[in-house]
Amino acid sequence: MTNLRIVFLGTPDFAVASLRKLIEHGCQIVGVITAPDRMGGRGRKQVIESPVKKYAQQEGLHILQPKNLKAPSFVEELRSLKADLQIVVAFRMLPVIVWDMPRLGTYNLHGSLLPAYRGAAPINWAVMNGEEQTGVTTFKLKHEIDTGSMAFQRSVPIHKIDNVGDVHDRMMVVGAELIVETVQAIANETIQLREQEESQVSKAPKIYSADCEIDMTIDIQRIYHHIRGLSPYPGAWMQLFGSKTKIFKCTYSYQHHGHPIGQVISDGRSYLGVYTKNGVFFVEELQTEGRRRMSIDVYLNGAKLESNKSADLLIAERPW
């Protein structure tokens, strides 16, 4: 497709799709920068390599894994690759000395329709906020995060039953296509950049464990969006019978009820509901601490709730 010398920066599976697409279109990838290996598994004795590294190894690409992006040895090695262009997909923040190095600049793929959802977790927040549409944007990097001039955008629908994993996978494919389109335009010198409209900015900050707790006092539909916007990762959670429990899938119903907020209702066999301010959500998939993810019927089969005398549990046949 082009003779441009390209350095690709990325780490997770989301980035692999874009790297693969560039290679399939004949791009010259002179280097791949990805996260350092880490130790994991039982006893933290297993070397964990990033998905991008594994794919780059299969393709015989030159791989760099710097711990410090400002280290003189890394900067010199990067400069020696003589890249015309750098492409960033799901990588950490870059120092100026790195993103400003190529003669054609560095372009990033962001998982939103900028300037909406600037930040580290745009897909999660779009689903959590009940959006019906999101998208991907390619833009040219500058110092302030996610503020550069935009090249291309493409919309991606969010269906009512999607969780963030569903949207992620859809965006991964569309984003890879957009990366190719962007590189083609740069190579053909037809790229046209436009500035972001600051009045339209919204934020998508990094998500911490405290942000994932389910607030039973908010509208039941917002709880539903919260759960699917954090599924499968990092996982919305609540305290269930004294155990921190992640909820991955649920349905919900608006209900006028006189039950305490947070009270659990179950028949002990096939369903488990949790009362909220103005409704009830029914857990379909969950994971308690130290156990695997499971369906609600499997969980209830082992929980033996009938013998639980807790005041926050109501044993009853499903009343609706």
N, C-alpha and C positions, 0 to 999 in steps of 0.2 A: 504493500500500500504506500509506503513512504521510506525514504532513506534516512529520515531523522534518527539520530541516536537518542534513545529514550531510556531514562532510569525510572523504574516503577517502585513506589513505596506503598506497602500495605502489609497487613498481618492476618486477619480472619478470613473465613470462607467467603464473606461478602466481597473481599478484594480479589479472591482467586478468579471469580467469574470475569472480572474486567481484564486481568492479566491474560487469561486464556483467550479472550476475544481479541485482544491486541495481537497475540501470537498467531491466531488463526487468520488474521488479516495481513500477515506478513510484516508486521512492525519489527524494527530492529531494537530489541531490548538488550542494552549493553550492561545493565546491572539491576539487581533487585535488592531493595533495602527492606528488612523486616525485623521483627522483635527478636531479641536474644532468646536462646533456648532457656527453659526453666525446668526446675525439678518438680515432679508431681507423682501421683499414684500413691500406692500404699507405702508408707514410710518415707515419702518424698525421695524415692531412689530412682524413679523413672525419668528419663530426659524427654521433655515435651517440646516438640518443634511446632512452629506456627504452620497453619495450612498453606500460607503463601510460600514458606520455605520448602515444604514438601513438594508442592507443585513445581517450583522453580528448579529443584533438584531433578525432577523427572525430565524437565526440558533442557537440562544441562546449562542453566543460566548462571551467571556470576552473582554470588550472594554476599551481601554485607549485613552484619548484625551488630551494629554499634550500641553500646550501652550509653555512651555520651555522644550526642549529635554535634557537640562543639569540639570534641577531641581533635587535636591537630592531625593525628594519624588518620582518622576517619575522613576528615575534610580533604586531606591531600589525596587519599585513595579515590574519593568521590570526584575530585577535580580531574584526576587522571583518566576517568572514563569519558571525559569530553562530551558530556551530554548536551544535546541541543534543547531538550525538553524533559521535564519531570512530570510524572503523573502520580497523584496521591489518592489512594482509596482506603479509608479506614486505617489511618496511621496516626501517630501522636503528633502533637504540635511541633512545628519545625522552627529552628532558629533562622534568622535572616541569612546567615552565611550559607545555609543549605538551600532555602527556597529561592534565593536571588542568584544562584550560581549559573543556571543554564541561560543561554542567549535568548531563548524564546520564553523563558519563565517556567513557572510551576503551576499546574492546573490540578484542582481538587474536585472530586465527586462528593457532593453532600446529599444526604438523604431527606431532603425537603424541597419545597418550592420557595427558595430564598426570595425575600429576606425573612420569610416565616420560619420559625423553629431553628434559629441559630443556636448551636451548642452541641453538646456531646451525645444527647439521646433524642434526636428528632423523631425517630420512628415511634419510640415508646410514647412520647408526649402527644403526638398526633392521635394515636389510638386512645390514649387515656382521656383526651379532651373530646372524644366523640366525633372527630372529623370524619367526613365522608370521602375526602380526597386528600392525597399528599402528592409526592413526586420526587424527582431527582434533579439536581442542578450541577452543572460544571461551571467553575469559575476560576479566575486567575488569582493566585494567592497574593496577599499583601499582609502587612504586619498584624492588623487587628483580625481576630479569628472570625472566619465565615463572612467577611465584609467585602471581599474582592469583587471585581467587575465580572458579571455573569456572561457565559458563552451560550449555553443551551439549557433548556428545561423540558421535562416531559412529565405529564401527570400520571399518577397511579391511583386507582380507586381503593377505598377502604370499605369492604362490605361489612354489614352489621354483625356478622358472626365471626369475622376475622379476629385472630389474636395477632400480637406483634410479630410472631414468627411467620405467619402467613404473609403479612405485608412485607416483611424483610425479604422473603424469598422472591416475591414478585418484583420488588424494587431492585434486587440484585441483578436480575436478568435485564430489566429496562436500563439500569445504570451502566451495565457493561456495553450495551448498544450505544448509549449516549457518549461514553468515553471514546469509542471508535469514531463516532461522528465528530467529536471535538478534535481529535488528532488529525482526522482527514482535513478539516477546515483549516487547522494551523498549517499543515503541510502544503495545502493549496493556496495559502495566504488569503483565504476568504473569511477568516474569523472576524466576527463583529461583536465587540463587547459592549455591554450596557451596565450602567451603574445601578446598584440596589436602591430602592426607595426606602429611606430611613423611617418614614412615617408608617410603614407596613411591617416593621420588625416585631417579631415575637421570639421568645427564648425557649430553649430546650436544654436545661442544665443537666449535669450529671446526676444520676439517681442513686441515692443511698438507701440503706435498709430501712431507715425511719420513714422515708418517703413511700415505702411499699406497704406499710401497715394499712389495713382496711378500716376506714372511718365509718362506723355504723350510723353516724348522725347525719350523713349527707344523703342527697336524693338517691334512690335505689338504682336509677339508670346510671348515675355517675359511678356508683360502686361497680356496676357491671363493666363499664368502660375501663375503670381502674384495674380490674382483674384481668381482662383480656389485653390491656395495654402493657402488662408486665408478664405475660405468659408467652413463651416458656421461661424467659429470663428477664429480670432476676427473680420474679415471682412475688405476687401480692401475698401478704400473710396476715393471719389473725391468731389469737390464742384460742385453741380448741381443747377443752378439758385439760388445761394446764400445760399444753404442748404448743410451741410455735409451729404453726401449720401453714404451708403454702397452698393457695387455692389456684389451680390452673384453668379450670373450666367451670362455668356455672350457667344457669338460666335465672330469670328473675320475674317477679310479679309485684305490681303495686297492690298493697293490701291495707285496709283500715283495720287495725288490731289493737288490742289492749295489753299486749305482751311487753315485757321489758326489752329494751334495745339490746341486742346481742344474745338473747335467749335462743337456744337451739331446739328445734323440733324434729323428731325422727321416729320412724317406726322400728328402728334398729335393724332393718333388713335391706331396704331398697332406696330410701331417700333420706336426705339430711338437709334441713333448711335453717337459715339464720335470720331472725327478725331484725329489721333495721327501722329507721325513723318512719318510713312510709311504705314499707314493703317487706319482702322476704326474698333472699336469693337461695337457690338450691345448688348445692355443691355437686359437681359431676366428677371432677378429678382433683386429687389433693396429694400432698406429701407431708407427713409428720417428720419431726426431727429424727435423724438416724435411720429412716426407712426410705424405700423407693417410692416413686410416684405410682399412684394406683387409682382405679375407678372407685366410686363411692360404695358400690355393693361389695367389693373386695374389702375395703376398709371396714365397713360395718360388720362383715362376717367375722372379722377378728377382734372388733372393738367390744362386743357384748355390752351394748349400752343399756339393755334392760336392767342390768344390775347396778348401773350408775345412779346414785342418789343425789347427784349435784342439783342445786337449786336452779342452775341455768339450763337444765335439760328438761324438755317435755316429751315424754314418750306417747305418741299417738299416731293413728293412721293418718295418712295425708288428707287434710280436710278440704282440699280443693283440687 
